[in-house]
Amino acid sequence: MEKHNKRGLKVAYFTLNSYLCSKRNRTMGKGKLAKFAEMETFKNVFQYPFSVIDNVPFEMKGRWREDYFHNDNPIVLELGCGKGEYAVELARLYPDKNFIGVDIKGARMWTGAKQALEAGLGNVAFLRTNIEIIDRFFAPDEVQEIWLTFSDPQMKNPRKRLTSTYFMNRYRRFLTDGGLVHLKTDSNFLFTYTTYMAGENSLPVAFRTEDLYHEEGLDEETRRLLAIQTYYESMWIERGLNIRYMRFALPHAGELHEPDVEIPLDEYRSYHRSKRTPKETGK
Ligand SMILES: C[S@@+](CC[C@H](N)C(=O)[O-])C[C@H]1O[C@@H](n2cnc3c(N)ncnc32)[C@H](O)[C@@H]1O
């Protein structure tokens, strides 16, 4: 799809530019400025933060395959993709699937988008937006799988937790019936919560491990899939934490209920974090 040939998109870009310019002038460093400027030229990036999509509907909703990917292949989302490691690497591994990395942080997304362009990967795109409004970008049954990679556990706020029933209800609006949700995380809190959430709602769990890198007997496909390491994953591994993974199906039928459980908080992840590692400050 031509990015600039539709009136709605032009308005969106105009609004976005004004938004970005004011925000940039106030808060951003030079590196980020350059990345934002370059990203506006990337054909594989669509930028619709909350403020923009509120004014202009997303015209590619229901048309990602026809207008962008130009094939009928399944669509897989990486939500909270950061630098987009999963989106890009999965796109290399599975040329017969389409991948879309979603995040609100443009400077991180730039890394994946740039790599995908340089590698000529036509089966991966990036969407910069708030996941809270993700259903505005995809029509019913348009997406087959979702990856959640090292999502913030949001220990204090279940409504912001990407595996909460609040988000599951959002995902149901565009994920096919029984579509897969993958969760890869360092967080015992998020992993335990998600296990309870799936149990409470009888969501079929297809695979689950509390210690991915010491799990024996993984089949070749799963091993390949899980060998991809994200930026945050490498950070947590460096700190000696084990990595957890589960995938479950999300059927459409039935009302979803939040689990009513007390889960021990992750102590290493103080939400009043006062010190940041060099890697974190460099993000
Ligand atoms: C802990 S980082 C993980 C990034 C990447 N998946 C990784 O493993 O390196 C969480 C990412 O999710 C994004 N994120 C969290 N909540 C979001 C939301 N509601 N909307 C959009 N992005 C969100 C953040 O901007 C951040 O890049």
The ligand as a Gaussian input file, in Angstrom:
#p B3LYP/6-31G(d) Opt

LIG

0 1
 C       10.116000      -4.966000      29.112000
 S       10.003000      -4.383000      27.473000
 C       10.256000      -5.837000      26.485000
 C       10.664000      -5.497000      25.069000
 C       11.001000      -6.706000      24.170000
 N        9.854000      -7.555000      23.981000
 C       12.144000      -7.480000      24.747000
 O       11.924000      -8.620000      25.196000
 O       13.278000      -6.974000      24.722000
 C        8.277000      -4.114000      27.319000
 C        7.900000      -3.358000      26.054000
 O        6.495000      -3.282000      25.964000
 C        6.115000      -1.985000      25.570000
 N        4.784000      -1.759000      26.113000
 C        4.375000      -2.044000      27.369000
 N        3.084000      -1.709000      27.533000
 C        2.678000      -1.217000      26.325000
 C        1.440000      -0.704000      25.850000
 N        0.390000      -0.662000      26.631000
 N        1.387000      -0.280000      24.580000
 C        2.474000      -0.334000      23.768000
 N        3.670000      -0.808000      24.171000
 C        3.765000      -1.244000      25.424000
 C        7.173000      -1.072000      26.134000
 O        7.272000       0.139000      25.409000
 C        8.424000      -1.931000      26.036000
 O        9.125000      -1.703000      24.834000

